[in-house]
Amino acid sequence: MLQQSIHLGKVSQDLAQRFDADKSLTINHLIEALLQNDLKVYVSGGAVRDWLIGQNANDIDLSMSGSVEQAAEVCLNLFEPEQLTVLHDFGLVKVQGPSASVDISIIRDIDDIGESLEQSVFKPRQIIDRDYLFRDFSINCFYYDCANAQVLNPIEQAFDDLQQKRLRVIMGERKIAVDQRICIRILQFMARGYRPTERTQTLLQSRLDNDINTYPLFEKWLNIYINAQSHYFAPFCQLALQHVKDPQAAERLTAMLEKMRDTEFA
């Protein structure tokens, strides 16, 4: 794996966030507790992308070796039970506080994917090397090794993609087949100024109509990733409607976007 430099001041600032403004427990305390239990811990995804371009991260997601049960046990020594959501099959622990929240995922492998993500059971892994195939774009597949304060980059062209604002899908084919959020994510980053590669553009064009028409949770995920307050909401709507070809899908998507606008300004 290649290593890239990172803005350590932003890292320190973001990991010093408190879960509760009235208490001293920070994200760093959580990371240290996981490390002290002989678990490998990485900040993964968008946070590392933001640090590499000198910005503070909006969300901190962790990836760790070991099992979800180990993560939950560590968390129960730090947090109240009602602050935790444990999704055993998916290998995820959500830690929620009034001021900050963190998702802790086990290191995953796409070989564990079943007929759907909901039907998949993910086994704990010790090595991070194949976890990136579970992620969407090269710009989101960086990892920050918390023990060694180093950035790991499993995709050679990822750093150049980030510098050039190039949107390259790197998700494994097995994940692409079952992940119905991918078109929303592509449009989201395009609306933020990222330019899709030819493969990314082709994937969007081949999937968008079908996902809108057949995926019952499409509107739910649309509202999770996009809202009318986003500074890129207008370009997102324009791009999405430009790429819809099927009249029924266009009608459904238009209704979803108008509902989002109406809810925001109600």
C-alpha positions as CSV (number, residue, x, y, z in Angstrom):
1,M,0.0,0.0,0.0
2,L,1.2,3.5,-0.8
3,Q,1.3,6.2,1.9
4,Q,0.3,9.8,1.5
5,S,0.9,12.8,3.8
6,I,-2.1,14.1,5.8
7,H,-3.0,17.2,7.7
8,L,-2.3,16.0,11.2
9,G,-3.8,19.2,12.8
10,K,-7.1,18.4,11.3
11,V,-6.8,14.8,12.5
12,S,-6.1,15.8,16.0
13,Q,-8.9,18.4,16.0
14,D,-11.5,16.0,14.7
15,L,-10.6,13.0,16.9
16,A,-10.7,15.3,19.9
17,Q,-14.5,15.8,19.4
18,R,-16.5,14.9,22.5
19,F,-19.5,12.6,22.3
20,D,-21.2,14.8,24.9
21,A,-20.2,18.5,25.3
22,D,-20.7,18.1,29.1
23,K,-18.4,15.1,29.4
24,S,-14.7,14.5,28.5
25,L,-15.0,11.3,26.5
26,T,-13.7,11.9,23.0
27,I,-13.4,9.9,19.8
28,N,-9.7,9.5,20.6
29,H,-10.6,7.8,23.9
30,L,-12.7,5.3,22.0
31,I,-9.9,4.6,19.6
32,E,-7.4,4.2,22.4
33,A,-9.7,1.7,24.2
34,L,-10.0,-0.4,21.0
35,L,-6.3,-0.3,20.5
36,Q,-5.6,-1.4,24.1
37,N,-7.7,-4.5,23.4
38,D,-5.2,-5.5,20.7
39,L,-7.5,-4.5,17.9
40,K,-6.2,-2.8,14.7
41,V,-8.2,0.5,14.2
42,Y,-8.4,2.6,11.1
43,V,-10.3,5.8,10.3
44,S,-11.8,5.0,6.9
45,G,-13.6,6.6,4.0
46,G,-14.6,10.2,3.7
47,A,-12.9,11.5,6.8
48,V,-9.5,10.6,5.4
49,R,-10.4,12.1,2.1
50,D,-11.2,15.4,3.8
51,W,-8.0,15.4,5.8
52,L,-5.9,14.8,2.7
53,I,-7.3,17.9,1.1
54,G,-6.8,19.9,4.3
55,Q,-10.4,20.0,5.5
56,N,-12.1,18.9,8.7
57,A,-14.2,15.8,8.5
58,N,-17.9,15.8,8.8
59,D,-18.2,12.2,10.0
60,I,-15.7,9.8,11.5
61,D,-16.1,6.1,10.6
62,L,-13.8,3.4,12.0
63,S,-12.8,0.0,10.7
64,M,-11.3,-2.5,13.0
65,S,-10.0,-6.0,13.2
66,G,-11.8,-8.5,15.4
67,S,-15.5,-9.1,15.9
68,V,-18.5,-6.9,16.4
69,E,-18.9,-8.5,19.9
70,Q,-15.4,-7.3,20.8
71,A,-16.2,-3.8,19.7
72,A,-19.5,-3.8,21.6
73,E,-17.8,-5.0,24.8
74,V,-15.2,-2.1,24.6
75,C,-18.0,0.4,23.9
76,L,-20.1,-0.8,26.9
77,N,-17.2,0.0,29.2
78,L,-17.3,3.6,27.9
79,F,-20.9,4.4,27.0
80,E,-24.4,3.8,28.3
81,P,-26.2,0.8,26.6
82,E,-28.8,3.1,25.1
83,Q,-26.0,5.0,23.2
84,L,-25.1,1.8,21.2
85,T,-26.8,0.1,18.3
86,V,-25.2,-3.3,17.4
87,L,-25.9,-4.9,14.1
88,H,-24.3,-8.3,14.5
89,D,-24.7,-9.8,11.0
90,F,-23.6,-6.6,9.3
91,G,-20.6,-6.2,11.7
92,L,-21.4,-2.7,12.8
93,V,-21.6,-0.8,16.1
94,K,-23.1,2.7,16.1
95,V,-22.1,5.0,19.0
96,Q,-24.4,8.0,19.4
97,G,-23.8,11.0,21.6
98,P,-25.4,14.4,21.7
99,S,-22.3,16.1,20.1
100,A,-20.7,13.3,18.0
101,S,-21.4,9.9,16.6
102,V,-19.2,7.1,15.2
103,D,-19.8,4.0,13.2
104,I,-17.4,1.1,14.0
105,S,-17.3,-1.5,11.3
106,I,-15.4,-4.8,11.3
107,I,-13.0,-5.2,8.4
108,R,-15.1,-6.8,5.6
109,D,-14.6,-8.9,2.6
110,I,-17.1,-9.0,-0.4
111,D,-16.8,-12.8,-0.4
112,D,-19.3,-12.7,2.5
113,I,-22.0,-11.0,0.5
114,G,-25.1,-13.1,0.0
115,E,-28.1,-12.6,-2.3
116,S,-28.5,-9.1,-0.8
117,L,-26.8,-7.0,1.8
118,E,-29.6,-7.6,4.2
119,Q,-29.1,-11.4,3.9
120,S,-25.3,-11.2,4.3
121,V,-23.4,-12.3,7.4
122,F,-19.9,-10.7,7.6
123,K,-17.1,-12.5,9.3
124,P,-14.4,-10.5,11.2
125,R,-11.1,-10.1,9.4
126,Q,-7.7,-9.2,10.6
127,I,-6.2,-7.7,7.4
128,I,-7.5,-4.5,5.7
129,D,-6.3,-5.3,2.2
130,R,-9.7,-6.3,0.7
131,D,-12.0,-4.0,2.7
132,Y,-11.7,-1.3,0.0
133,L,-13.7,-3.5,-2.4
134,F,-16.7,-2.9,-0.2
135,R,-16.4,0.9,-0.7
136,D,-17.7,3.0,-3.5
137,F,-15.0,5.3,-5.0
138,S,-11.3,5.5,-5.1
139,I,-11.4,8.9,-3.3
140,N,-13.2,7.2,-0.4
141,C,-10.9,4.1,0.0
142,F,-8.1,5.8,2.1
143,Y,-7.5,4.4,5.6
144,Y,-5.8,6.2,8.5
145,D,-3.9,3.7,10.6
146,C,-4.6,5.0,14.2
147,A,-1.7,3.1,15.8
148,N,1.0,4.4,13.4
149,A,-0.5,7.8,12.3
150,Q,-0.2,6.8,8.6
151,V,-2.5,6.9,5.6
152,L,-2.9,3.7,3.7
153,N,-4.0,3.8,0.1
154,P,-4.9,0.4,-1.6
155,I,-5.6,2.0,-5.0
156,E,-2.6,3.4,-6.8
157,Q,-4.5,6.1,-8.7
158,A,-6.7,7.2,-5.7
159,F,-4.6,10.2,-4.7
160,D,-4.5,11.5,-8.2
161,D,-8.2,11.0,-8.5
162,L,-8.7,13.1,-5.4
163,Q,-6.5,15.8,-6.7
164,Q,-8.2,15.8,-10.1
165,K,-11.7,15.4,-8.6
166,R,-12.2,12.3,-10.6
167,L,-14.9,9.8,-9.7
168,R,-13.8,6.3,-10.1
169,V,-15.9,3.3,-8.9
170,I,-13.7,0.7,-7.3
171,M,-16.4,-1.3,-5.6
172,G,-16.2,-5.1,-6.2
173,E,-18.7,-6.5,-8.8
174,R,-20.3,-8.6,-6.1
175,K,-21.1,-5.5,-4.1
176,I,-22.2,-3.5,-7.1
177,A,-24.8,-6.2,-7.9
178,V,-26.5,-5.7,-4.5
179,D,-25.8,-2.1,-3.6
180,Q,-28.8,-0.1,-4.8
181,R,-27.3,3.2,-3.4
182,I,-24.6,3.5,-5.9
183,C,-26.4,5.7,-8.4
184,I,-27.4,8.1,-5.6
185,R,-23.8,8.3,-4.5
186,I,-22.5,8.9,-8.0
187,L,-24.9,11.7,-8.6
188,Q,-24.1,13.1,-5.1
189,F,-20.4,13.5,-5.9
190,M,-21.0,14.7,-9.5
191,A,-23.2,17.5,-8.0
192,R,-20.2,18.3,-5.7
193,G,-18.0,18.8,-8.8
194,Y,-16.4,15.4,-9.3
195,R,-16.1,14.1,-12.9
196,P,-17.0,10.5,-13.5
197,T,-14.8,8.1,-15.3
198,E,-16.3,6.4,-18.4
199,R,-17.0,3.2,-16.3
200,T,-18.7,5.3,-13.6
201,Q,-20.8,7.1,-16.1
202,T,-21.8,3.8,-17.8
203,L,-22.8,2.3,-14.5
204,L,-25.0,5.3,-13.7
205,Q,-26.7,5.2,-17.1
206,S,-27.3,1.4,-16.9
207,R,-28.6,1.3,-13.4
208,L,-30.5,4.5,-12.5
209,D,-33.9,3.9,-14.1
210,N,-34.1,0.3,-12.8
211,D,-33.1,1.3,-9.3
212,I,-35.8,4.0,-9.1
213,N,-38.5,1.7,-10.5
214,T,-37.7,-1.5,-8.6
215,Y,-35.9,-0.7,-5.4
216,P,-38.4,0.0,-2.6
217,L,-35.8,1.7,-0.4
218,F,-34.6,4.1,-3.1
219,E,-36.4,7.1,-1.6
220,K,-35.3,6.3,1.9
221,W,-31.6,6.3,0.8
222,L,-32.2,9.4,-1.3
223,N,-33.3,11.3,1.8
224,I,-30.3,9.9,3.9
225,Y,-27.7,11.1,1.4
226,I,-29.4,14.3,0.1
227,N,-31.5,17.0,1.6
228,A,-32.9,20.3,0.3
229,Q,-30.5,22.3,2.5
230,S,-27.4,20.8,0.8
231,H,-25.5,23.5,-1.2
232,Y,-25.5,21.1,-4.1
233,F,-29.2,20.1,-4.0
234,A,-30.0,22.1,-7.1
235,P,-27.3,20.6,-9.3
236,F,-28.1,17.1,-7.9
237,C,-31.7,17.5,-9.0
238,Q,-30.6,18.7,-12.4
239,L,-28.1,15.9,-12.9
240,A,-30.4,13.2,-11.7
241,L,-33.3,14.2,-14.0
242,Q,-30.8,14.5,-16.9
243,H,-29.7,10.9,-16.5
244,V,-33.2,9.4,-16.1
245,K,-34.5,8.0,-19.4
246,D,-37.5,6.0,-18.5
247,P,-40.7,8.1,-18.3
248,Q,-42.0,6.2,-15.2
249,A,-38.7,6.5,-13.4
250,A,-38.5,10.3,-14.3
251,E,-42.0,10.8,-12.9
252,R,-41.2,8.9,-9.7
253,L,-37.9,10.8,-9.2
254,T,-39.5,14.1,-9.8
255,A,-42.1,13.4,-7.2
256,M,-39.4,12.4,-4.7
257,L,-37.4,15.6,-5.3
258,E,-40.5,17.8,-5.1
259,K,-41.5,16.1,-1.8
260,M,-38.0,16.9,-0.4
261,R,-38.4,20.5,-1.4
262,D,-41.9,20.8,0.0
263,T,-40.8,19.2,3.3
264,E,-37.9,21.6,3.6
265,F,-40.0,24.7,3.1
266,A,-43.1,23.6,4.9
